[in-house]
Amino acid sequence: MASKVLVIISSMIEEKNSFSNALIKEFVKHYQEFNPKDEITYLNLNDLPMASKTITTHNFNNFFNQEDSDKYINQLKSINKLIFSTPMTNFNVTTMTKNYLDHILVADKTFSYKYSKKGEAIGLLTKLKVQILATQGAPYGWYLWGNHTKYLEETWKFAGATIAPSILVCGTKVKDIHENDVKLVIGDKSLEKGDSLPLLGPEKTMKKFEKYIKEAAKKF
């Protein structure tokens, strides 16, 4: 049975220089090889007025509305799979990502406390499977307190989704080569070390990691 797949883009970097966008292209290319009948839709947060709206005292009363919240919540409920891509920005997800999440994480629509026995939320997006594609400028382990990948994993779990092993390409801004610096993490496995990803550039980096990305796309 064919799946409906939504690909969310949240990198503000120009496409030709974006490791995040290169990772999306590589992953989706292989995903389509294994799932040629699936319906794929792209949602670029750069193009959405909603993703530029940050919740404040001044807009709180009308922040969660039909156009900015319900529309995208219904979109999530209409698909089977979500591919969500974001680079690390100041040790966190992009502002666009946070604004998007603030609009779709709505009580009794994507999660609920009703019928909860221990006080924890019950996620309502139980039919959704999520693949997180993340990038960061520093090699893995330099700033573990700024783990934006883990933040996204737990956020989507909170909403009830099933999470595939995340792909994290790291060290995209560090030119100096250190042999023990981890540059690719999938799930809990560190798969590649060394090399200067800025010198390789986005496309050659994804080519270097192609076999791992292809295998992840096949499993998703």
PyRosetta script that sets phi, psi and omega in degrees:
from pyrosetta import init, pose_from_sequence

init()
pose = pose_from_sequence("MASKVLVIISSMIEEKNSFSNALIKEFVKHYQEFNPKDEITYLNLNDLPMASKTITTHNFNNFFNQEDSDKYINQLKSINKLIFSTPMTNFNVTTMTKNYLDHILVADKTFSYKYSKKGEAIGLLTKLKVQILATQGAPYGWYLWGNHTKYLEETWKFAGATIAPSILVCGTKVKDIHENDVKLVIGDKSLEKGDSLPLLGPEKTMKKFEKYIKEAAKKF")
pose.set_psi(1, 131.0)
pose.set_omega(1, -178.2)
pose.set_phi(2, -70.0)
pose.set_psi(2, 146.3)
pose.set_omega(2, 179.3)
pose.set_phi(3, -106.0)
pose.set_psi(3, 154.3)
pose.set_omega(3, 171.3)
pose.set_phi(4, -99.0)
pose.set_psi(4, 123.5)
pose.set_omega(4, -173.5)
pose.set_phi(5, -119.9)
pose.set_psi(5, 131.5)
pose.set_omega(5, 175.4)
pose.set_phi(6, -110.3)
pose.set_psi(6, 129.1)
pose.set_omega(6, 177.3)
pose.set_phi(7, -109.6)
pose.set_psi(7, 118.7)
pose.set_omega(7, -179.9)
pose.set_phi(8, -105.9)
pose.set_psi(8, 126.4)
pose.set_omega(8, -179.3)
pose.set_phi(9, -107.6)
pose.set_psi(9, 130.6)
pose.set_omega(9, -178.4)
pose.set_phi(10, -136.8)
pose.set_psi(10, 21.2)
pose.set_omega(10, 176.9)
pose.set_phi(11, -88.9)
pose.set_psi(11, 134.1)
pose.set_omega(11, 178.8)
pose.set_phi(12, -94.7)
pose.set_psi(12, 1.2)
pose.set_omega(12, -179.8)
pose.set_phi(13, -77.8)
pose.set_psi(13, 142.3)
pose.set_omega(13, 177.1)
pose.set_phi(14, -52.8)
pose.set_psi(14, 136.8)
pose.set_omega(14, -168.8)
pose.set_phi(15, -52.9)
pose.set_psi(15, -44.1)
pose.set_omega(15, -175.8)
pose.set_phi(16, -66.6)
pose.set_psi(16, -20.4)
pose.set_omega(16, -179.4)
pose.set_phi(17, -105.5)
pose.set_psi(17, 4.5)
pose.set_omega(17, -172.2)
pose.set_phi(18, -94.9)
pose.set_psi(18, 118.2)
pose.set_omega(18, 173.9)
pose.set_phi(19, -68.3)
pose.set_psi(19, -34.5)
pose.set_omega(19, 179.2)
pose.set_phi(20, -61.8)
pose.set_psi(20, -47.1)
pose.set_omega(20, -179.6)
pose.set_phi(21, -67.1)
pose.set_psi(21, -35.7)
pose.set_omega(21, 177.0)
pose.set_phi(22, -65.4)
pose.set_psi(22, -38.4)
pose.set_omega(22, 177.6)
pose.set_phi(23, -65.2)
pose.set_psi(23, -41.9)
pose.set_omega(23, 176.5)
pose.set_phi(24, -57.9)
pose.set_psi(24, -49.9)
pose.set_omega(24, -177.7)
pose.set_phi(25, -59.1)
pose.set_psi(25, -44.3)
pose.set_omega(25, -178.3)
pose.set_phi(26, -65.6)
pose.set_psi(26, -44.6)
pose.set_omega(26, -178.5)
pose.set_phi(27, -65.7)
pose.set_psi(27, -49.6)
pose.set_omega(27, -176.8)
pose.set_phi(28, -64.7)
pose.set_psi(28, -36.8)
pose.set_omega(28, 177.6)
pose.set_phi(29, -55.5)
pose.set_psi(29, -49.5)
pose.set_omega(29, -178.7)
pose.set_phi(30, -73.2)
pose.set_psi(30, -34.5)
pose.set_omega(30, 177.9)
pose.set_phi(31, -60.2)
pose.set_psi(31, -42.6)
pose.set_omega(31, -179.7)
pose.set_phi(32, -66.9)
pose.set_psi(32, -29.5)
pose.set_omega(32, 176.3)
pose.set_phi(33, -61.8)
pose.set_psi(33, -39.4)
pose.set_omega(33, -177.9)
pose.set_phi(34, -88.2)
pose.set_psi(34, -19.4)
pose.set_omega(34, -176.5)
pose.set_phi(35, -135.9)
pose.set_psi(35, 63.1)
pose.set_omega(35, -173.1)
pose.set_phi(36, -64.2)
pose.set_psi(36, -19.9)
pose.set_omega(36, -177.3)
pose.set_phi(37, -93.0)
pose.set_psi(37, -6.8)
pose.set_omega(37, -179.1)
pose.set_phi(38, -69.7)
pose.set_psi(38, 147.4)
pose.set_omega(38, 179.4)
pose.set_phi(39, -94.9)
pose.set_psi(39, 118.1)
pose.set_omega(39, -175.9)
pose.set_phi(40, -111.9)
pose.set_psi(40, 128.0)
pose.set_omega(40, 177.9)
pose.set_phi(41, -120.5)
pose.set_psi(41, 139.1)
pose.set_omega(41, 179.8)
pose.set_phi(42, -106.1)
pose.set_psi(42, 140.9)
pose.set_omega(42, 175.6)
pose.set_phi(43, -131.2)
pose.set_psi(43, 107.2)
pose.set_omega(43, -179.4)
pose.set_phi(44, -95.5)
pose.set_psi(44, 112.2)
pose.set_omega(44, -175.9)
pose.set_phi(45, -64.1)
pose.set_psi(45, -21.2)
pose.set_omega(45, 176.1)
pose.set_phi(46, -61.0)
pose.set_psi(46, -25.4)
pose.set_omega(46, -174.4)
pose.set_phi(47, -96.9)
pose.set_psi(47, 0.6)
pose.set_omega(47, -175.5)
pose.set_phi(48, -105.8)
pose.set_psi(48, 122.0)
pose.set_omega(48, 174.8)
pose.set_phi(49, -55.4)
pose.set_psi(49, -35.9)
pose.set_omega(49, 179.1)
pose.set_phi(50, -55.1)
pose.set_psi(50, -40.2)
pose.set_omega(50, -175.2)
pose.set_phi(51, -73.6)
pose.set_psi(51, -7.2)
pose.set_omega(51, 176.4)
pose.set_phi(52, -101.7)
pose.set_psi(52, 1.4)
pose.set_omega(52, -178.4)
pose.set_phi(53, -98.5)
pose.set_psi(53, 115.0)
pose.set_omega(53, 176.8)
pose.set_phi(54, -98.3)
pose.set_psi(54, 136.4)
pose.set_omega(54, -177.2)
pose.set_phi(55, -69.9)
pose.set_psi(55, 130.6)
pose.set_omega(55, 179.7)
pose.set_phi(56, -140.5)
pose.set_psi(56, 175.4)
pose.set_omega(56, 175.1)
pose.set_phi(57, -57.9)
pose.set_psi(57, -34.5)
pose.set_omega(57, -173.2)
pose.set_phi(58, -75.0)
pose.set_psi(58, -24.0)
pose.set_omega(58, -177.7)
pose.set_phi(59, -120.7)
pose.set_psi(59, 7.2)
pose.set_omega(59, -173.5)
pose.set_phi(60, -56.8)
pose.set_psi(60, -41.0)
pose.set_omega(60, -174.3)
pose.set_phi(61, -68.9)
pose.set_psi(61, -23.0)
pose.set_omega(61, 179.5)
pose.set_phi(62, -123.4)
pose.set_psi(62, 16.4)
pose.set_omega(62, -178.4)
pose.set_phi(63, -65.9)
pose.set_psi(63, -42.5)
pose.set_omega(63, -176.9)
pose.set_phi(64, -95.2)
pose.set_psi(64, 89.6)
pose.set_omega(64, -176.3)
pose.set_phi(65, -124.9)
pose.set_psi(65, 177.1)
pose.set_omega(65, -176.5)
pose.set_phi(66, -59.1)
pose.set_psi(66, -45.6)
pose.set_omega(66, -174.1)
pose.set_phi(67, -74.1)
pose.set_psi(67, -37.6)
pose.set_omega(67, -173.5)
pose.set_phi(68, -97.1)
pose.set_psi(68, -23.7)
pose.set_omega(68, -178.3)
pose.set_phi(69, -115.1)
pose.set_psi(69, -63.3)
pose.set_omega(69, -173.2)
pose.set_phi(70, -58.1)
pose.set_psi(70, -38.8)
pose.set_omega(70, -179.9)
pose.set_phi(71, -56.2)
pose.set_psi(71, -44.0)
pose.set_omega(71, -175.3)
pose.set_phi(72, -85.6)
pose.set_psi(72, -26.5)
pose.set_omega(72, 172.3)
pose.set_phi(73, -66.0)
pose.set_psi(73, -44.5)
pose.set_omega(73, 178.0)
pose.set_phi(74, -63.6)
pose.set_psi(74, -34.8)
pose.set_omega(74, 177.1)
pose.set_phi(75, -62.3)
pose.set_psi(75, -44.1)
pose.set_omega(75, 179.1)
pose.set_phi(76, -63.4)
pose.set_psi(76, -34.9)
pose.set_omega(76, -179.4)
pose.set_phi(77, -75.8)
pose.set_psi(77, -13.9)
pose.set_omega(77, -177.5)
pose.set_phi(78, -94.8)
pose.set_psi(78, -4.2)
pose.set_omega(78, -176.3)
pose.set_phi(79, -115.0)
pose.set_psi(79, 167.7)
pose.set_omega(79, 177.1)
pose.set_phi(80, -102.6)
pose.set_psi(80, -32.2)
pose.set_omega(80, -174.2)
pose.set_phi(81, -135.6)
pose.set_psi(81, 145.6)
pose.set_omega(81, 177.8)
pose.set_phi(82, -127.8)
pose.set_psi(82, 128.3)
pose.set_omega(82, 172.0)
pose.set_phi(83, -108.2)
pose.set_psi(83, 113.6)
pose.set_omega(83, -173.0)
pose.set_phi(84, -116.4)
pose.set_psi(84, 121.6)
pose.set_omega(84, -177.1)
pose.set_phi(85, -117.6)
pose.set_psi(85, 134.5)
pose.set_omega(85, 175.1)
pose.set_phi(86, -154.7)
pose.set_psi(86, 140.3)
pose.set_omega(86, 170.6)
pose.set_phi(87, -85.4)
pose.set_psi(87, 160.8)
pose.set_omega(87, 172.1)
pose.set_phi(88, -75.1)
pose.set_psi(88, 135.8)
pose.set_omega(88, 176.8)
pose.set_phi(89, -131.1)
pose.set_psi(89, 111.0)
pose.set_omega(89, -177.5)
pose.set_phi(90, 51.9)
pose.set_psi(90, 48.6)
pose.set_omega(90, 174.4)
pose.set_phi(91, 70.2)
pose.set_psi(91, 18.0)
pose.set_omega(91, -179.8)
pose.set_phi(92, -147.2)
pose.set_psi(92, -175.7)
pose.set_omega(92, 174.0)
pose.set_phi(93, -72.1)
pose.set_psi(93, 169.9)
pose.set_omega(93, 177.2)
pose.set_phi(94, -68.0)
pose.set_psi(94, 157.7)
pose.set_omega(94, 177.3)
pose.set_phi(95, -59.8)
pose.set_psi(95, -36.8)
pose.set_omega(95, 178.6)
pose.set_phi(96, -60.8)
pose.set_psi(96, -41.5)
pose.set_omega(96, 178.5)
pose.set_phi(97, -62.4)
pose.set_psi(97, -46.5)
pose.set_omega(97, -179.6)
pose.set_phi(98, -62.3)
pose.set_psi(98, -41.5)
pose.set_omega(98, 179.0)
pose.set_phi(99, -64.2)
pose.set_psi(99, -40.0)
pose.set_omega(99, 177.0)
pose.set_phi(100, -61.4)
pose.set_psi(100, -48.3)
pose.set_omega(100, -179.1)
pose.set_phi(101, -62.7)
pose.set_psi(101, -39.3)
pose.set_omega(101, 178.5)
pose.set_phi(102, -61.9)
pose.set_psi(102, -31.1)
pose.set_omega(102, -179.6)
pose.set_phi(103, -79.6)
pose.set_psi(103, -29.4)
pose.set_omega(103, -174.4)
pose.set_phi(104, -102.2)
pose.set_psi(104, -13.5)
pose.set_omega(104, 176.0)
pose.set_phi(105, -87.8)
pose.set_psi(105, 87.6)
pose.set_omega(105, -173.6)
pose.set_phi(106, -124.8)
pose.set_psi(106, 128.4)
pose.set_omega(106, -179.1)
pose.set_phi(107, -56.9)
pose.set_psi(107, 136.3)
pose.set_omega(107, 179.3)
pose.set_phi(108, 71.1)
pose.set_psi(108, 7.4)
pose.set_omega(108, 174.9)
pose.set_phi(109, -121.4)
pose.set_psi(109, -45.9)
pose.set_omega(109, 175.3)
pose.set_phi(110, -118.5)
pose.set_psi(110, -10.2)
pose.set_omega(110, 172.5)
pose.set_phi(111, -155.7)
pose.set_psi(111, 164.0)
pose.set_omega(111, -178.2)
pose.set_phi(112, -152.5)
pose.set_psi(112, 151.1)
pose.set_omega(112, 173.3)
pose.set_phi(113, -103.4)
pose.set_psi(113, 0.3)
pose.set_omega(113, 178.4)
pose.set_phi(114, -68.5)
pose.set_psi(114, 139.4)
pose.set_omega(114, 176.8)
pose.set_phi(115, 65.7)
pose.set_psi(115, 12.0)
pose.set_omega(115, 177.3)
pose.set_phi(116, -80.0)
pose.set_psi(116, 131.4)
pose.set_omega(116, -175.2)
pose.set_phi(117, -86.4)
pose.set_psi(117, -28.6)
pose.set_omega(117, -175.1)
pose.set_phi(118, -114.2)
pose.set_psi(118, 5.2)
pose.set_omega(118, 179.1)
pose.set_phi(119, 93.5)
pose.set_psi(119, -8.4)
pose.set_omega(119, 179.2)
pose.set_phi(120, -80.5)
pose.set_psi(120, 156.8)
pose.set_omega(120, -178.9)
pose.set_phi(121, -73.9)
pose.set_psi(121, 153.7)
pose.set_omega(121, 173.5)
pose.set_phi(122, -109.7)
pose.set_psi(122, 117.8)
pose.set_omega(122, -179.9)
pose.set_phi(123, -71.9)
pose.set_psi(123, 141.7)
pose.set_omega(123, -176.8)
pose.set_phi(124, -105.7)
pose.set_psi(124, -7.1)
pose.set_omega(124, 179.7)
pose.set_phi(125, -93.5)
pose.set_psi(125, 55.2)
pose.set_omega(125, -171.2)
pose.set_phi(126, -75.6)
pose.set_psi(126, -13.6)
pose.set_omega(126, 179.7)
pose.set_phi(127, -93.1)
pose.set_psi(127, 1.8)
pose.set_omega(127, -172.8)
pose.set_phi(128, -99.8)
pose.set_psi(128, 133.2)
pose.set_omega(128, 173.3)
pose.set_phi(129, -111.5)
pose.set_psi(129, 133.1)
pose.set_omega(129, -172.3)
pose.set_phi(130, -119.8)
pose.set_psi(130, 132.5)
pose.set_omega(130, 171.7)
pose.set_phi(131, -113.3)
pose.set_psi(131, 118.2)
pose.set_omega(131, 179.0)
pose.set_phi(132, -96.9)
pose.set_psi(132, 128.2)
pose.set_omega(132, 176.1)
pose.set_phi(133, -115.3)
pose.set_psi(133, 110.3)
pose.set_omega(133, -173.2)
pose.set_phi(134, -122.2)
pose.set_psi(134, 152.6)
pose.set_omega(134, 174.2)
pose.set_phi(135, -136.3)
pose.set_psi(135, 157.3)
pose.set_omega(135, 174.7)
pose.set_phi(136, -153.8)
pose.set_psi(136, 152.3)
pose.set_omega(136, -175.6)
pose.set_phi(137, -69.8)
pose.set_psi(137, -34.3)
pose.set_omega(137, -177.5)
pose.set_phi(138, -92.3)
pose.set_psi(138, 150.6)
pose.set_omega(138, 172.7)
pose.set_phi(139, -59.8)
pose.set_psi(139, 157.7)
pose.set_omega(139, -178.0)
pose.set_phi(140, -62.1)
pose.set_psi(140, 135.2)
pose.set_omega(140, 176.2)
pose.set_phi(141, 97.7)
pose.set_psi(141, -10.6)
pose.set_omega(141, 179.5)
pose.set_phi(142, -69.8)
pose.set_psi(142, -39.1)
pose.set_omega(142, -177.7)
pose.set_phi(143, -136.3)
pose.set_psi(143, 73.4)
pose.set_omega(143, -176.2)
pose.set_phi(144, -65.4)
pose.set_psi(144, -24.3)
pose.set_omega(144, 178.1)
pose.set_phi(145, -71.1)
pose.set_psi(145, -13.0)
pose.set_omega(145, 177.5)
pose.set_phi(146, -107.8)
pose.set_psi(146, 52.1)
pose.set_omega(146, -173.6)
pose.set_phi(147, -88.1)
pose.set_psi(147, 85.8)
pose.set_omega(147, -177.4)
pose.set_phi(148, -69.4)
pose.set_psi(148, -26.3)
pose.set_omega(148, 177.9)
pose.set_phi(149, -66.1)
pose.set_psi(149, -47.3)
pose.set_omega(149, 178.5)
pose.set_phi(150, -61.7)
pose.set_psi(150, -39.7)
pose.set_omega(150, 178.4)
pose.set_phi(151, -57.7)
pose.set_psi(151, -45.7)
pose.set_omega(151, -179.9)
pose.set_phi(152, -67.9)
pose.set_psi(152, -41.7)
pose.set_omega(152, 178.6)
pose.set_phi(153, -56.6)
pose.set_psi(153, -50.0)
pose.set_omega(153, -176.5)
pose.set_phi(154, -70.1)
pose.set_psi(154, -31.7)
pose.set_omega(154, 177.6)
pose.set_phi(155, -65.0)
pose.set_psi(155, -45.7)
pose.set_omega(155, 179.8)
pose.set_phi(156, -71.4)
pose.set_psi(156, -32.2)
pose.set_omega(156, 173.1)
pose.set_phi(157, -62.6)
pose.set_psi(157, -41.8)
pose.set_omega(157, 177.7)
pose.set_phi(158, -55.3)
pose.set_psi(158, -37.2)
pose.set_omega(158, -179.3)
pose.set_phi(159, -83.1)
pose.set_psi(159, 1.7)
pose.set_omega(159, 174.3)
pose.set_phi(160, 98.5)
pose.set_psi(160, -1.1)
pose.set_omega(160, -176.4)
pose.set_phi(161, -77.1)
pose.set_psi(161, 156.9)
pose.set_omega(161, 171.8)
pose.set_phi(162, -91.2)
pose.set_psi(162, 134.4)
pose.set_omega(162, -173.8)
pose.set_phi(163, -109.3)
pose.set_psi(163, 122.8)
pose.set_omega(163, 172.1)
pose.set_phi(164, -76.9)
pose.set_psi(164, 159.1)
pose.set_omega(164, 177.4)
pose.set_phi(165, -56.2)
pose.set_psi(165, 121.6)
pose.set_omega(165, -177.0)
pose.set_phi(166, -68.6)
pose.set_psi(166, 151.0)
pose.set_omega(166, 174.3)
pose.set_phi(167, -108.0)
pose.set_psi(167, 124.2)
pose.set_omega(167, 178.8)
pose.set_phi(168, -124.3)
pose.set_psi(168, 116.2)
pose.set_omega(168, 173.3)
pose.set_phi(169, -98.4)
pose.set_psi(169, 120.9)
pose.set_omega(169, -171.5)
pose.set_phi(170, -129.8)
pose.set_psi(170, 156.2)
pose.set_omega(170, -177.1)
pose.set_phi(171, 88.0)
pose.set_psi(171, 27.3)
pose.set_omega(171, -175.2)
pose.set_phi(172, -75.6)
pose.set_psi(172, -9.2)
pose.set_omega(172, -178.8)
pose.set_phi(173, -121.2)
pose.set_psi(173, 4.8)
pose.set_omega(173, -178.4)
pose.set_phi(174, -105.9)
pose.set_psi(174, 107.9)
pose.set_omega(174, -175.7)
pose.set_phi(175, -76.4)
pose.set_psi(175, -35.1)
pose.set_omega(175, -178.7)
pose.set_phi(176, -65.7)
pose.set_psi(176, 138.5)
pose.set_omega(176, -178.1)
pose.set_phi(177, -92.9)
pose.set_psi(177, 123.0)
pose.set_omega(177, 172.4)
pose.set_phi(178, -122.2)
pose.set_psi(178, 121.0)
pose.set_omega(178, -170.4)
pose.set_phi(179, -56.9)
pose.set_psi(179, -30.8)
pose.set_omega(179, -175.1)
pose.set_phi(180, -94.8)
pose.set_psi(180, 0.1)
pose.set_omega(180, 178.8)
pose.set_phi(181, -73.1)
pose.set_psi(181, 124.5)
pose.set_omega(181, -179.1)
pose.set_phi(182, -78.8)
pose.set_psi(182, 131.0)
pose.set_omega(182, -176.6)
pose.set_phi(183, -114.4)
pose.set_psi(183, -13.6)
pose.set_omega(183, 178.5)
pose.set_phi(184, -143.7)
pose.set_psi(184, 127.3)
pose.set_omega(184, 177.3)
pose.set_phi(185, -129.2)
pose.set_psi(185, 129.0)
pose.set_omega(185, 173.4)
pose.set_phi(186, -125.2)
pose.set_psi(186, 118.5)
pose.set_omega(186, -173.5)
pose.set_phi(187, 64.8)
pose.set_psi(187, -122.1)
pose.set_omega(187, 177.6)
pose.set_phi(188, -107.5)
pose.set_psi(188, 16.9)
pose.set_omega(188, -176.7)
pose.set_phi(189, -108.2)
pose.set_psi(189, 125.6)
pose.set_omega(189, 173.5)
pose.set_phi(190, -88.1)
pose.set_psi(190, 118.1)
pose.set_omega(190, -167.7)
pose.set_phi(191, -109.9)
pose.set_psi(191, -26.4)
pose.set_omega(191, -177.0)
pose.set_phi(192, -138.1)
pose.set_psi(192, 141.0)
pose.set_omega(192, 177.4)
pose.set_phi(193, -132.2)
pose.set_psi(193, 170.0)
pose.set_omega(193, 177.5)
pose.set_phi(194, 71.3)
pose.set_psi(194, -162.2)
pose.set_omega(194, -179.8)
pose.set_phi(195, 60.7)
pose.set_psi(195, 150.3)
pose.set_omega(195, 176.6)
pose.set_phi(196, -104.5)
pose.set_psi(196, 105.2)
pose.set_omega(196, -178.0)
pose.set_phi(197, -65.3)
pose.set_psi(197, -34.8)
pose.set_omega(197, 176.4)
pose.set_phi(198, -62.1)
pose.set_psi(198, -34.0)
pose.set_omega(198, 178.4)
pose.set_phi(199, -74.2)
pose.set_psi(199, -33.0)
pose.set_omega(199, 176.7)
pose.set_phi(200, -71.5)
pose.set_psi(200, -39.5)
pose.set_omega(200, -175.9)
pose.set_phi(201, 85.4)
pose.set_psi(201, 165.8)
pose.set_omega(201, -175.0)
pose.set_phi(202, -57.8)
pose.set_psi(202, -50.3)
pose.set_omega(202, -174.5)
pose.set_phi(203, -66.3)
pose.set_psi(203, -45.5)
pose.set_omega(203, -179.8)
pose.set_phi(204, -68.2)
pose.set_psi(204, -31.5)
pose.set_omega(204, 176.4)
pose.set_phi(205, -62.7)
pose.set_psi(205, -46.5)
pose.set_omega(205, -179.4)
pose.set_phi(206, -67.6)
pose.set_psi(206, -31.7)
pose.set_omega(206, 175.8)
pose.set_phi(207, -65.7)
pose.set_psi(207, -39.3)
pose.set_omega(207, 178.3)
pose.set_phi(208, -63.4)
pose.set_psi(208, -36.4)
pose.set_omega(208, -177.0)
pose.set_phi(209, -96.7)
pose.set_psi(209, 9.7)
pose.set_omega(209, -169.4)
pose.set_phi(210, -55.2)
pose.set_psi(210, -44.4)
pose.set_omega(210, -175.0)
pose.set_phi(211, -63.0)
pose.set_psi(211, -33.7)
pose.set_omega(211, 179.5)
pose.set_phi(212, -74.1)
pose.set_psi(212, -42.8)
pose.set_omega(212, 179.8)
pose.set_phi(213, -65.0)
pose.set_psi(213, -40.4)
pose.set_omega(213, 179.5)
pose.set_phi(214, -62.2)
pose.set_psi(214, -42.6)
pose.set_omega(214, 180.0)
pose.set_phi(215, -65.5)
pose.set_psi(215, -39.6)
pose.set_omega(215, 177.7)
pose.set_phi(216, -65.1)
pose.set_psi(216, -40.4)
pose.set_omega(216, 178.9)
pose.set_phi(217, -64.5)
pose.set_psi(217, -37.3)
pose.set_omega(217, 179.2)
pose.set_phi(218, -64.1)
pose.set_psi(218, -39.9)
pose.set_omega(218, -177.3)
pose.set_phi(219, -75.9)
pose.set_psi(219, -25.6)
pose.set_omega(219, -179.4)
pose.set_phi(220, -77.4)
pose.dump_pdb("model.pdb")
